[in-house]
Amino acid sequence: MSTSETPAFKDHFSGTSAGYASHRPTYPPDLADALAQAAPVTGLAIDVGCGNGQLTRLLAERFERVIGVDASAEQIARATPHPRITYRRAPAEATGAEAGSVDLVVAAQAAHWFDLDAFYAEARRVARPGAAIALVAYATLDLPEDAAANAVVADFYRRVAGPYWPAERAHVEAGYATLPFPFPEIAHAPLAIVVRWPLAALLGYVGTWSALAGLRGAQGEAPIEAFHARLAEAWGDPAVPKAIRWPIALRLGRI
């Protein structure tokens, strides 16, 4: 596809946007700090594929203005308003931002859906000289304190849900190392999302996985219910929160 064409929007999330807003883990403040430090100044950031604005809101605490764009009207409708944030429905490849105006272009858990050639052309168009660009992803979770529960989740992720993940998911699992990134890279410290959740919160998060729509369509609810039962048995008291960790992959560069 040429950069002049408008790519087809692959919408895997609008139908689950309420759950996405409620159950996805939030990004850590040190991610937003790293992004702000990479920008030449903290004037304007654009969060491309912003979803319901999880990272957008963190950026608004560090930048004078933030634009959040997403191709899904439903995701934008669920974004939390903020006086420094302007949300708009737009594709990643044609954000509508003013040319030469942006200090940071970031795409979190979204770049694997983009036409990257067109997205990078758009990033160069909107960027100020020396602006930063970042691709953020987190893939498979780990329960470091509970090997039994961790094994149940890992088995469901790979064996049961595995055949139904979109092909683009492979880029997330690779930490975006398989995506072209034609920018001088900026070193950064290791980053991770770390939470403590009870069982219901983890099950809610798993319910947002894009693979589950295909799994349900092919096999119904039975494999999901079986997973819930196995995880509940391994977990023990469902009210007891347990540590959950997602390593963050960050491709950070200079435009």
URQUINOR-V372191 format. One record per helix or strand of 2 or more residues. SS is the DSSP state (h for helix, s for strand). FROM is the first residue (numbers start at 1). TO is the last residue. Records with the same first field share a line. If there is no record, write none. Layout:
SS = FROM-TO, FROM-TO
This chain:
h = 14-23, 29-38, 54-60, 73-77, 111-113, 116-126, 147-160, 162-164, 169-173, 199-206, 211-219, 222-235
s = 44-48, 65-70, 85-89, 102-108, 127-138, 184-185, 191-197, 242-254
